[in-house]
């Protein structure tokens, strides 16, 4: 019997569907990229219902299954109603499939017809997720995306605002989006959904970067005309009216953000500040954009090395290490590049300025103040409008009169001020009796004679003014202090002579214009209409102000001498310092005495002119002879043990014990019971009659490099300070401050200093087979509500394992992680296909290699299910030293797996450095062909997945190469060879260049102590392998290590040599590689890069011929 169908068959419909898209067959892309129209979507249920296949219609079932999969995915995109079930979809089709039929439909339809993979669930990756696979093919659920409470739109907005962070290679858009996964409902916090959101943000930003959108009001019409394929990159039904409107809003936000970052890139240092979250308390997030390079004049005698540690400070507190850089010597100055081009921090003290501090061997060399990084809450602050009350992140625009192109703004109004504007309304209550006021019309904000004019829908801003002058390097309150009054400038002109501007100092026009005043002042600039254009509080010292504090060795006192203050009032404040003024004709001079040598050596100088209202305070330190360790508050550190996470704010004070220059020798030595080789680092400090303040925190990279030479978690560093071989100070720098002592059903944590348990530790337990979960808090045992210092083991820990007991977070005291193995529930098995399973059966003695086997199977396998395990291990436990986890140790030992990890997981520059510092990974030791194959495998894997557009995949690949260029210096010159396998000939003589560079190296370090740790080994290797290089070191044998190491490492990178070729143990060799390359990194990087390029040209000849440059 023939059945007459009202609809075409699934096969006919699919053929027509593909033909409309100029395809003969599916091309393997995500189903949403076929852009099913609303009309097509509405027609499919009838076709599926009328052509329900029977068991005997296998041939027809293939087309029906393909159309069924297409409909399910499109249903998710258009009509998903939070019901994660087959029944809702089958009700639309009016059918009821059995479970086996559904499975068969997805296998044949999705996998065979559409050439798309079926996703799996869980860390083991064994459970197929049929419905989830179809939903993910559909893109994003429009019903949830347009709902402001579900988080999808919030994540897109966050991605737009932070997209500029991807431009320097330190991160990519997928990493940024991953950081906001908690915004989404739990069912949608999967990697595939986050990747789709990342694709949306990338598409938006690429559209605004490549299009002239500013000339077109209707963005959608413009894109349809000039880029008709733009819709295919969006996992949303763009033919829905509200979807078009939402994408238009996103594009406008993207255009605005792009414009602001272009402006920011033109400035030297740019800081932006955002109020994030609830308005009731200040929660400021500051973002600093750095220039591509920075140059400053310096006395070269102050530099013991060209290696700078760069730190971001908030006031006098270090907040973040920005990394290490090596400067280039110029004629009278040095120049360097910042390791990062942008950094974001949550502020702790908004009334203190941000600054960049450059240090060498822990000593401050240069401080750079970030302008406008103080939030002055004495007056109103103008912010962007609040678009989403559930996700507040509004940018600070000004603290003075302001013209805005926007039609709405928000003003933070402190107590006493008043906002006058039509239809102004309160949108929030702030702290200290302040309120937040929303305006949609022009406004005047007033306090007596202080007036701010706010204009909306206006593109012409008033003059953007700032102050410039001779900033003091002293530690003062207020933080920004000038020697003499600063001058007034704007971005383009020096406006110090503008007649239409009025300067008010402490409320009086043109008060104190001479350069001899001192104190704290309000500095206000107004135009002729009385509008405030600039408002700051600044400190001022006399132009010729100088001071010094030196020991008085005859009387065991100290002398404070101050010049240039004339009749200013000066007071010395400090409850541990007594002072007596003594006669002096050209200065003010005081005898200082410390009352208690065990108490703080810090004190303050209070200074102000007679006719000034508010004083300025200068923070000082009494010169404690010899070597002592103090915290940032001046409290002496009496403990001999300092953990790595306690270094922040700890300083080593060095003061000469005689009236002449003394040399303080600082020695760092590894102490380990497991290794015979104990590496040492030695540094010298020349100390005269002024205190040398050494930041222990800035020496952290040296500590980590020494500790990375051993996997002994109990190893520590002995820090010794000598004067003429006499020990005057000894400290132990440790990874951990305590260790776990297990008992039957509880444990205690023993503090290394006090030898008894303390209640300050915060332990948690993680099940090693599931690093996704990190909330197993181990409670402290109380006795009559009193802490005992003992902690309970959870009952589940005796049944499932193994477990690792670790600190709860990076802020709590760090103790040595402890492996806990349940005695009666351990399963011994050497078979494991995933890290989840391997972690369950791992035993350090009985089954130590099971994790190694899985890691080996992950090498070059981008689809291995265990990469999810590594991802969660990295994201949740970065604060734990990597060698606490056997998976990280195993990964670091497997070159192929390490390269796959670099490309497969979000491995940014910071984590690469962490692998180097904590696991002693020598990135240059990985052969170049591994990096090349890894790159192309990564690109192919992304293309097969189809999650991203070709353009985004290309950018993700280039982002990986950008990181690699910073990790391995020579990669920058062979980037095209890695990506395109294009090899350009070199156009210089290597031998001549090396000889010139070698002579410069010797000249620059004539008086320095050269590292000689690998002298004999490298000379032997060079004589055997470097017949093309003619550098004679026979008369300068001390230079062998420095000279030949970069040449050896270039051969290692090319795969023509191995680290083992030198016949030195790996832990010893890795330490010397770090130490020697750091001696003159400019020489090491240049020679390594040159030799790597030479070897690439020699090995991969151009047009079948050798390049002939040797």
LOSEKE-726179 format. One record per residue (C-alpha): x, y, z. Coordinates in pm, whole numbers, plus 50000, padded with zeros to 5 digits. Example, Ala and Ser with C-alpha at 12.3 -4.5 7.8 and 13.67 -1.06 7.14 Angstrom:
# LOSEKE-726179
512304955050780513674989450714
This chain:
# LOSEKE-726179
500005000050000501415033949898501265061850155500865097450026503025121150228502315158450253505995165150318509165156150128511175127050256513965134250508516535125650239514995149749985514665177350242518275173250358519585173950002517695206449941518905219950277522555213550186522105226449830520855259949960524135262250151526145252949842527125219249987526885184449840527365167150174527935177050540531345192350603531745182350968531015216051129528835221951433525165219151341524285254651443526735267451182524365255050907522035283051031518655265851016516045292650946512905296651153510785284750860512925253650814512835246451186509025248251200508715224050904510965196051041508585180951306505955173251042508535156450817509865135351105506355125251213505135115650869508265095550788508775076251111510885046650999510125010651071512694984751172512994973150810513875007150667517555009550748518345029450434515685055350506516525055750877519895072250808518265103650664515555103750931518195100851206520205129251053517135151851040516155141351392519595151851524519385184951339515975192051490517005183251846520025206251824517945234651678515235229151939517855234652208518945266852041515445281251996513025265852246514945249452531512875253452849515315239553110513885204753057516865181852996514835152252861513905134452540510185134952614509745172352559511285169852212509425138252119506145154952218506815181551954507475154551690504555133851824506545101851860507825079852141511235064352075512775036552277516155041852437517925019152189516295037151897517465070852028521005057752071520965043851719519555076451578522355096851739525065072251633523925071451270522605106851240525185127051430528315106251396527905089651052525865115550860526875148951008530445137051088530235150351442531545133751763529395120452044530455136452372531115117652693530585125553062532785123453371536535123753420536775087653300535085096552971533305063152940529645074152962528225086852632526075118252658523645114552368521195142352445523955165552567525865160152242522865171152034522195201052256525815212552229525575209951849522775235451864524875262852012523425282652301519845281352434518285314152325515595312752594518335313352860520705337052682518105364752663517255360053032519505384753226519455362453534521045331253379524545345053326525085339052953524895375852863526965385153169529785362653052529735377952703529935412852853532825402253077534615387252778534205419452579535625440452861538615417652911539345407952551542335431452536544145408252778544515383352492546615406752280549955399852451549885361952450549575358052828546065344352796543365337652538539635343552527538825307552627540755311852953538995344753029535555329452971536435298753182537015321953476533325331653479531805296953442530185300853785527795326353632526025298253443523485272953568525235241053684523965221053385525715244853145529115248853310530745225253059533785233152846531815231452520529335258152627532165280252749533935275752415530795287252232530645318452448534335324452378533565321652007530825348152037533185372652208535945366151956533555371351665532245403851812535735417951867536975407251524533965423951362534615457351531538375455051467537925448651096534805469351016534065506550996531105503451229531385538851363529915552451039526795530951051523925533051296522285500151193525035475051262523105444351146522235459350806525845469750758527115434650834524515418150613525645440350327529415437950362529915405050548526895382950466528395351850632528825368250972525765350851122527285316051091529795323651367527035330051623525475300251805522215319751834519095321751613519885356151469516595356351275514825361051609514095398151655515335399652015518505380751920519325406851656518805434251912521025416852170523855411151920523605447951819524025458052184527015434852221528605449451909528155484852042529805474552370532625457852177533145488851965533285510852274535765487652449537955485552140538015523552107539005527952473541865503052446543205520252134543335552452335544945534652631547695520052411548835555152321549665564152680552715554452884550885538153174547105536853177545015528053479541275521253482539165514853790535865496353825533345492554104532395455554102529405439754274527285455454547527345493154592527195492954971530985488655006533925498254791535025468554582537385484154332539145464754059542055483153900543475475453560546915487753451548075488053090551865489053045553835503452754555555479652515558935490452649560315514152913563595533252935565185552453222568565567153311570635549353574574055548053732575385514453608577435510253925574135503654106573425473053891574905439753992572855422453721570705431853423567905410053554564945428953700562175414853916559075436153856556435441054125553155459254151552795477654482549775492954649551225519454876554095502155055552625467055013553685444054727550545430254564551745410154267554925398254100554735408053733557625385553638561255387853540562775408053259566285414753134567195450253047569315462552760572195486152830572155518652633574635547352656573385562552983570215543153040568595508953032565555496952840563345466852900560025451252808557325442853059556535405553086552845414453080551075442652901548155443553141547355433453497544175434753708543995435254089541305438854353542175469254559542695467354935543525504054993541915526854736543435557654902546995546054824548705548354487549785519454269553405517854163555775495653969559005486954148562055472353976564435452354192567715434354146568775409254412565985422454632567145459054625564915486454483566355501854166563445521554022559925530654130557285541853878554095557454011550865549153825549095582153776545455585653887545535552754077544285568754402540525571754443539845604554617536665598654817536615633854961534525644254660532085628954412533095602354160531465598053818530915562453691529395545253389525715536853402524585504253564523205483053280522645451353480521885454553855522625417153898526145420653756527565454653841530905464253691531035501453625534065521453520535235552553703535235581053454536225612153647536345630153982535905664153817533655680553557532965656553275531325655052932530025620652838528815606752502526435584052699522865592452788523065579153146525675579853423525955571353791527455595054050528835584454386527785613054614529655615954947528115631855253527685669455222527605670754842524435675054640523485663554288521145686854095519635670453785516155665453638514795630453713517885620853914517195591054138518995571554405520185537654278522115525854583523425533554930527185535254979529355534855288529895563855531526505580055459527135582255085524615574454811524725564654445522695586854214521645578353858521255607053612519755608553262520095646153217522905671253265523855675753629525605699353869527325684554174528035710254445529645715354782529795752554867532065768054600533215734854457531175727654144531275698453901529395701453571528305668253417527035668953057525465639152880525265631752507528365652952457531575641752284533745671752365535425667452700536975695252905540765696352915542155664053058544645678153305547355662053511550295671953727553955666853648556945673853865559865659954061558265631254254559925622054582561295586854624560715588755001557985568455169555515596055253551925602955353550355613755121551975589054887552305612554591554705639554704556615664654492559805684454552558365718854489554905725454346554135704554036553315719953700550015716153519549895698053183547425680852953547915653452695549055676952419550265709952555551955724552858549115745452998550945761053292550445795653138546785792653037545065824453154541575809253169542495783953439542665791453810544715771854062543435768154417545745754554685544005746855012541025766854883543025798654813543845810554465547565810354377548615804654738552275795954812553785797954465557355797654593559195764354605559995763154976556685751255120556025717155273552875698955379549755682255246547545703555019544345701654821545135711254462542115722354255541935736153899538845755553787537865772653466536485808053446532965794753502533965779353832533765743253713536265720053878538515704253615541015686953845540985678354213543805661254403545475659154742549245660954712552275662954934554905689654878558475691455004560835720754947562685719254612566055714654781564885690555049567375662855137567785640055437569955611455556570115588655859573525573955945574865554256242576975572356502579495544956579581215564356861578085567957074575995538556947573365563056826572205575456486572315609756326569375624456131570285654155913567775674155704568515701755451566365727855276563475731955522564275766755664561675775455931559375745755871558065727056174559715692856213558795666256469560145630956516557415605856605557905570656734557455554057073560735535057036562885564856932564195594057139565655624656967567745655057063568335684156825571915696656803573355728356654574095729856281574515760156056573395745855721570925719255827568755705756103570505677756288569225653156548570755625856762568485595156758568505566257001566535533856979565025526257320564525488657271566515469857007563915441856997561095465556904560345482756574563055504856422560445524656228559565560756305558105590956124559135626756054556235651256069556905682055856554915713055754555345749755677554185773855944551255786755737550185752355614547195734155767548175697755718551605681455765553385656155553554755624355715557985607255608558435570955711561975562655826563965534055970566515535556249569815519756129570065486256312573705475456275574475442856100571705421955945568125418956072564785407555930561645428555980558125427955840556515457455661555325471555995558825471356143558285441156368561445420356405561115384656276562455361856547561615328656382564415310456201561905294555963560045314255694557715297055448557605307655084554085321655117555215342755415557915361755224555585389855120556395420755327559575405755482562765426355448566415420455525567945452555666571695456455615573675483455799577425486955808579005479056144581875503656082582205538855945583465525455610581915505455328581325468855419580555439255195577685417355308577775382755148574415365155117574535327755051571625305254960572225267654992569905238154942569735214555239568375180255149568925145655295568165129154961570775145754740574535149454759574535179954529573495210754724573365240654487574395275054610573745310754499575955338854629575235376154618577165405554761575885439254881578065470054927576775488355235578005522855341576395545055603572815541355472570495511755523570205486855236566735471655239566485437655068563035423854987562985386555061559855383454850561755395554542564275367354595561495341454569562425331254215565965323054334564535302454620562255283554381565045276754134567155260754405564235240454544563245228754196566445208354171564975182554409561635165154457562375162454829559465181554981561325184855311564325201855150564875237955250567215266955181569695279055436570105316755403573365329655552574695365055577578445369655632580745398855687584355389055618583435352055649581815358055989578205345956005575875372956139572465359056033570925325255950567435317755821565705286955682563465293155379560995264455352558185253855124556015246755427555625259355783554365226755929553695189955870550825165755933551015139456206548365112456148546685092356422543845067056409540875089256327542385123956352545585143256296547455173956408549665198456220553025204256383554475239256347558195238356267558925267056506556845258056804556935219956774553305217156874550025219156690548485253056625544905261556536545825286356260546085259855988543105253255756543265217855617541075202255350541155167655193540975161554819540195127954668542985123654415540675105854174538405136554152540235170254158537045187354045535875187354408537855208454657535445215654941536135186755181536945208055484538455189055774536955203456094538955211456401538125191656712536795213156996536795205457366534145225657546534195250457255537975254257286540235246256991542485216257051544725218556745543545184056630541455178056316538965150756226539325127455932536075124055738534435089355755534435087155375538235088855377538415053655521536355039755233537505057754919540945070154837543685078554816543385113554964545715143254992545485165855298546425201155191545965237755300542565252155210543915282255020547025302254941546485327355222546445302655508549735289255651551195262555423551935228155560553415198355382550685179555187550095145055331549055114455132546375094455313545875058155201542905038855348544335007155497541534982955416540184996855091543234999454872542994981954533546284971154380546064971454001548494981053728545714985853473544375021053431543235039453120542555073253283544205094253551541045091253756541515053553771545295056253805544915079154106542665053554272545155025054239548355045254285550675035754570554125051854619555715017954693553464990154561552245007254241554425037954169554335037553785550625035053708550265072853661553325073453431551615048453201548505069853164550525101653111552435083552836549155074252666548085110952676551135121952475550055134552128546455124252207544405156152225541175136752274542355116952578539725119252852542325125553121543025160952998539885170553194541585156853505544685178153440542515208553371540755206653709544005198853889545505230553741542515253053799541725242754157545145237554313547615261754157548555274154503549925239854600553515232454502553375211154188555615183654317552945174654573551015158054287552395127254118550535136453798552515168953761555795151253836555025124953574553965150753317557165170853364559235139653290557415131252964558405155052682555665144852438552955147452704554345180952820554145195352466550605182052426549705197852761551155231252648548865232552344545875213252480545375230452817545335267752886549045269752964549885306752986553235323153057552695323153434552075285753446555035278753217557195297853465555625278153749556605245553579560125259353533560445271653891558775242854075559555212553859562755224753694561345221453342563975233353091561825243752798564815247052564565535209852614562395200152421563315193452054562005218351800560265191751592558085183851897556875219951909556225220351534554275187651536552415198651849551315231151687549955214751373548315186851572546625213051788545285231851484544055199551322542375188851646540545222151678539405220251314538075184951364536195195451676534525223651486533855243451804535515275151673535695294451350538795290951135539825326351230539575319351603541455286451568544235304951390544355331151667544395304351937547355288251764549175321351730548495328252097550255295752188553245306451976553295340352151553625322652485556265299552343558275329552218558425342952574559285309152721562005301052463563735332452337564945318352004561455309351883560725345451783563165342651490561795309851355558095315951413557255312951042559115280151025556935265551304553645278251164554165276850787557385256550763558845285250563562605288650603564215321850510568025323750461570105343550709572005373250574574935377450813578165360550911577745340651230581445338651312582005376151282578885384151483579815359751758583345373351789582095409251829579475398452082582045378052275584405407552308581515429052434580635401952684584165401452825584325439352842580985442253025582035417053292585725424253337585415427553714582635402253775582845367053911581875343553626579945311253692582235281653622580045252053719580135235353373583435248853243585185215753174582095197453047581085224752801584655230252676585005193052605581655192852423582525224552227585865211052107584095180051982581025195751822581595232651739584155231451460582315259851281582635284151572586005300451627585985315651974589215310552162588665308052537592055292252616593225324052788589865330652948588905295953064586645311253329584245321153049583705285952911580325280053075578845313752979580295311952626579255277152523576015270552711573725288852461575375270252172574885236952348571245244852431570555254252067571805219751965569575204152232566545223052098567325210951748567465175051875571165171951785572225169152150570765158752484571175172952832572715139752935575585144952687577485166152939577725137353184576235157253472573285147053689570095163653569569315182353890572815196853893572705205153523569315222353542570495244253826573625254953637571595262153323569545286853525572565302153697574745305453386572005318553157571145344653419574715358153436574215377953112570865369152965571375392752672574385371952560572625338952630569385348252447571165364152150573615335652093570995308852155568595325751908571335330551649572585294751672569055280951659568395300551340571705288551194570895252451271567385255151124568845269850805571535243150789569255213750863566315225050650568005238750340566405263750109565595251349757567485219649836570725237949910572575247450226572165284050315575915288750311576025315050585578725298250788
